[in-house]
Amino acid sequence: MKRILLLVLTNLAVMAVLLITTRILGVDRFLTANGLDTTALAAFSLIIGFGGAFISLLMSKPMAKWSTGMVIIDQPRTPDEAWLLATVRKLADRAGIGMPEVGIYEGEPNAFATGAFKNDALVGVSTGLLANMTREEVEAVLAHEVAHIANGDMVTMTLIQGVMNTFVVFLSRVIGYVVDSFLRRGDSEQSGPGIGYMVTSIVMEVVLGFLAAIIVAWFSRQREFRADAGAAMLMGRKQPMINALARLGGLEPGALPQGMQALGITGNLGKLFATHPPIEERIAALQAL
């Protein structure tokens, strides 16, 4: 609940920053004079920017279950499932969080954690991960995912994504309005924004969206280093996590459904847009601890 409160306070802070910045720069006076209410636009941007991110956070668990087709382990049917549940419970106790739901899904080596609340989260593990790693290595991967939950990374990423979305929506429309006003200067008709506004807003949403994605990806990479360090702390030593990363470096990372990639243990995107650092960098960071 503290993190949800942080989400609400961040909403208000972002609105304040947007309005204060436009006022200091004098942009609000120009826009208001040309028929744009910056306060209403800021509120609209917050609703669109944070609303979508917050809804995605709340729906993250059911969407993860549906998109991966995972089977939640309620009652262990095999010794491996019993070990998996016991290991997650042990790690969760060490991390001071509630026991997450644990599920297994068919796929190449991968794992992820998701959920809006750290005491009601979900840890998903692929059959490929279980089949290709030793139990100690699997435990290290599980510790990494539990560390994500304990660090509140899902809420943190929602905050960052929401802030980026809000600025993209707000700035794209402000720039669109400025360009449209410039193109229509001297026009006696005041029938509202024209084609310049629509085209510029769409183009700027794409451009600013790419820039926002780079920032979000950078934050995602930083949280992976923290989760690796958290796994080493939960395991009591760093070598199991190093071994697990080295093993993953020699395996084909399992593809997660779109929108789930930032939650997984590995990533396979371009460097600027990669949600995970290179395996070699993660191992080097652990060795330096």
C-alpha positions, -999 to +999 in steps of 0.1 A: +000+000+000+029+024+006+040+019-030+005+025-043+005+057-022+038+066-038+021+060-072-006+085-064+018+111-050+040+107-081+009+115-102+004+147-084+041+156-085+042+150-122+012+173-128+028+200-106+061+198-126+043+200-159+023+231-149+051+249-131+075+243-160+051+257-186+044+287-163+080+295-157+088+293-194+057+313-203+044+286-225+011+284-206+003+321-214+010+315-251-011+283-252-039+298-232-041+328-255-044+304-284-071+283-268-053+255-250-060+248-213-027+235-200-042+224-167-068+203-185-041+189-208-019+180-178-048+162-161-056+144-194-019+134-198-018+119-163-050+099-168-037+085-201-001+081-190-005+066-155-039+051-161-027+026-187+005+018-167-015+013-134-041-009-151-013-030-167+002-034-132-031-046-117-036-070-146-001-083-147-007-115-128-037-128-147-022-117-180+010-136-172-009-167-164-030-164-196-002-155-219+022-182-209-004-209-202+013-217-169+000-242-144-001-228-108+013-252-083-013-255-055-006-290-044+028-304-056+023-335-078+060-344-081+091-341-060+104-314-083+073-293-077+075-298-040+112-287-041+102-256-062+075-245-037+097-251-007+126-232-023+105-202-032+089-202+003+124-203+019+136-174-002+104-154+004+109-158+041+144-146+039+134-116+019+105-108+043+077-110+018+046-131+015+047-164-003+042-157-041+022-180-063+044-203-082+037-215-117+054-236-144+049-231-181+062-248-212+091-231-230+128-225-234+149-214-204+134-183-187+117-171-155+099-140-144+082-123-114+052-100-116+023-087-095+011-054-081+018-062-045+050-078-031+030-099-007+008-112-035+031-118-064+037-145-089+069-164-099+068-182-132+094-208-142+098-225-176+102-262-181+133-254-201+149-237-172+142-266-149+155-291-174+187-274-182+200-261-149+212-277-116+190-272-086+215-247-071+214-227-104+175-228-104+175-216-068+197-187-078+173-177-106+144-180-081+163-158-057+168-132-084+130-132-091+122-130-054+147-101-051+127-083-078+096-087-057+112-076-025+127-046-042+092-036-055+105-035-090+071-040-107+057-009-090+089+011-096+088+002-134+051+012-134+060+046-119+088+052-144+066+041-174+037+063-161+059+093-158+074+088-193+039+082-208+026+114-192+054+135-205+051+120-240+013+127-241+017+163-227+047+174-247+036+159-280+003+179-278+020+211-266+045+209-295+017+201-319-003+231-307+027+254-310+035+242-346-002+245-356-004+280-342+027+290-361+013+275-394-021+292-389-008+326-378-029+354-394-058+329-399-089+347-388-109+314-384-107+300-349-122+265-355-098+247-332-065+229-340-059+220-376-040+194-395-006+207-383-016+199-347-027+163-356+003+155-377+029+170-354+013+154-323+014+119-339+050+124-351+062+137-317+044+109-299+065+084-319+097+103-315+092+110-278+080+075-273+113+061-286+132+084-262+110+073-233+116+037-241+153+042-240+150+057-205+127+030-192+151+003-206+180+019-188+161+018-155+152-018-162+189-027-167+198-011-134+172-031-115+187-064-130+220-056-113+202-050-080+183-082-083+215-101-091+230-087-059+198-094-040+200-130-052+235-133-039+224-120-005+195-143-003+217-173-013+243-163+012+270-163-016+274-150-051+288-180-069+254-198-075+241-166-093+273-163-113+270-200-123+233-195-133+241-165-154+270-183-171+247-212-178+221-188-193+247-173-214+251-206-232+214-212-236+189-198-261+168-174-240+131-183-240+109-158-257+083-143-234+050-128-247+053-091-257+050-069-227+065-096-204+100-093-217+112-068-191+101-093-164+122-122-176+157-133-166+172-126-201+166-101-228+174-100-265+169-064-278+192-037-291+216-022-266+197+010-260+163-007-258+176-039-240+157-045-207+186-066-194+224-060-194+247-084-212+254-115-192+291-107-191+284-073-174+261-089-149+287-116-140+314-089-137+292-068-114+286-098-091+323-107-090+331-071-080+308-074-049 
